[in-house]
Amino acid sequence: MKDNNYLKGTIASSLIILLAALIENAILSNIVYLPAVPDICLICVIFVSLQNGKLFGEGEGFFSGLCLDFLGACPFGLNCLYRTVIGYLAGIFHRVIGTDGFFTPILLVLVGSLAKALLLLLISLLFPMIKLNFSPFTSIFLWELGENVILAPIIFKLLGLFRKYIDIWAEAAS
């Protein structure tokens, strides 16, 4: 029965992340008045990783990076690399940190966004030939960080409505 839950959770999580990637790239990136685009996929990867563990988190992190690499104009594989790491790191805290509440999602997404900035900075230092239009020391990053933190409780509550479809451990816990 666990295999059925795993397949159901993988499909549901992948569809949610694909929808988030489409919203992020097709709608939010075209709003002129937004100084930065919030990283909705990152928020979804953190939520899914906390629900299902590190192996599931790294898989969904890789999938979200793959979606964004196909939809965006960054070097291919860049999003896959750091989102896989973030999905794995968030999955380490599977069932240790709850996703309910107001301040917990804010703190989790704040740490995840800072980890994204540090990983991108590390990647740009390790691969200087790749020109990234990213720096954690700009106002654009601070805008993105603020937008992610503001959206975190809302997206966590919204994804909580679909927890029975996302959570592969649902029947084992009950």
C-alpha positions in Angstrom: 0.0 0.0 0.0 3.0 2.3 0.6 3.9 2.1 -3.1 0.5 3.4 -4.0 0.9 6.3 -1.6 4.3 7.0 -2.9 3.1 7.1 -6.5 0.1 9.3 -5.5 2.3 11.6 -3.5 4.9 11.9 -6.3 2.2 12.7 -8.9 0.4 15.2 -6.7 3.6 17.0 -5.6 5.0 17.1 -9.2 1.8 18.6 -10.5 1.8 21.2 -7.7 5.4 22.1 -8.4 4.8 22.3 -12.2 1.8 24.6 -11.5 4.0 26.8 -9.2 6.7 26.9 -11.9 4.2 28.0 -14.5 2.7 30.7 -12.2 6.1 31.9 -11.3 7.4 32.1 -14.9 4.3 32.9 -17.0 2.4 35.2 -14.7 4.5 36.7 -11.9 7.6 37.4 -14.1 5.4 39.5 -16.3 4.1 41.8 -13.6 6.1 45.0 -14.1 5.5 46.4 -10.7 7.1 43.4 -8.9 10.8 44.3 -8.2 11.5 40.5 -7.9 9.7 37.3 -8.6 8.8 35.3 -5.5 10.2 31.7 -5.5 7.0 29.8 -5.1 8.6 26.5 -6.3 11.2 26.8 -3.4 8.4 27.2 -0.9 6.6 24.1 -2.3 9.8 22.1 -2.3 10.4 22.9 1.3 6.8 21.9 2.3 6.9 18.7 0.4 10.4 17.8 1.7 9.2 18.4 5.3 6.2 16.1 4.7 8.0 13.2 3.0 11.7 13.2 3.8 15.0 13.8 2.2 14.9 11.4 -0.7 11.5 12.6 -1.8 12.6 16.2 -1.2 15.7 15.9 -3.4 13.6 14.3 -6.1 11.0 17.0 -6.1 13.8 19.7 -5.7 15.4 18.3 -8.9 12.0 18.2 -10.7 11.3 21.8 -9.7 14.8 22.8 -10.9 14.2 21.0 -14.2 10.9 22.8 -14.7 12.5 26.2 -14.1 15.5 25.4 -16.2 13.2 24.6 -19.2 11.1 27.6 -18.6 13.8 30.1 -17.7 16.9 31.5 -19.3 19.6 30.4 -16.8 22.3 27.9 -17.4 20.8 24.5 -17.8 21.2 22.4 -14.6 21.7 25.4 -12.3 18.3 25.3 -10.7 18.4 21.5 -10.5 21.7 21.6 -8.6 20.8 24.0 -5.7 17.1 22.9 -5.5 18.1 19.3 -5.1 20.4 20.3 -2.2 17.7 22.4 -0.6 15.1 19.7 -0.9 17.5 17.2 0.7 18.4 19.5 3.5 14.8 20.4 4.2 13.9 16.7 4.1 16.4 15.9 6.9 13.8 17.6 9.3 11.0 15.3 8.1 8.4 15.0 10.8 10.7 16.9 13.2 9.5 20.3 12.3 5.8 20.9 11.9 4.5 22.9 9.0 1.4 24.3 10.8 1.3 27.6 12.4 2.3 31.1 11.2 5.9 31.7 12.2 7.3 28.2 11.4 6.7 28.5 7.6 8.2 32.0 7.8 11.3 30.8 9.5 11.6 27.7 7.2 11.3 29.7 4.0 13.7 32.4 5.4 16.3 29.7 6.0 15.6 28.1 2.6 15.9 31.4 0.7 19.2 32.2 2.5 20.4 28.7 1.7 19.5 29.4 -2.0 21.5 32.6 -1.9 24.5 30.9 -0.3 24.4 28.0 -2.7 24.2 30.3 -5.7 27.1 32.4 -4.4 29.1 29.2 -3.9 28.2 28.0 -7.4 29.3 31.3 -8.9 32.6 31.1 -7.0 33.3 27.5 -8.1 32.3 28.1 -11.7 33.5 31.7 -12.6 32.9 31.1 -16.3 29.1 31.0 -15.7 27.8 34.5 -15.5 24.9 34.6 -13.0 22.8 37.7 -12.6 22.5 37.1 -8.9 24.0 38.5 -5.8 22.7 38.1 -2.3 23.9 41.7 -1.6 21.4 43.4 -3.8 18.0 44.9 -3.2 16.4 42.5 -5.6 17.4 39.6 -3.4 15.9 41.4 -0.4 12.7 41.9 -2.3 12.6 38.2 -3.2 13.4 37.2 0.4 10.6 39.5 1.7 8.1 38.2 -0.9 9.0 34.6 0.0 8.6 35.2 3.7 5.2 36.9 3.2 3.9 34.1 0.9 5.2 31.3 3.1 2.3 30.9 5.6 -0.3 31.4 2.8 1.3 28.7 0.5 1.9 26.3 3.5 -1.8 26.7 4.5 -2.9 26.1 0.9 -0.7 23.1 0.5 -1.9 21.8 3.8 -5.3 21.4 2.2 -3.8 18.9 -0.1 -1.7 17.1 2.5 -3.6 13.8 2.2 -2.5 13.7 -1.5 1.0 15.0 -1.0 1.9 13.0 2.2 3.2 9.5 1.3 3.2 8.5 4.9 -0.4 9.4 5.5 -1.7 5.8 6.1 1.3 4.7 8.1 0.8 7.6 10.5 -2.8 6.8 11.1 
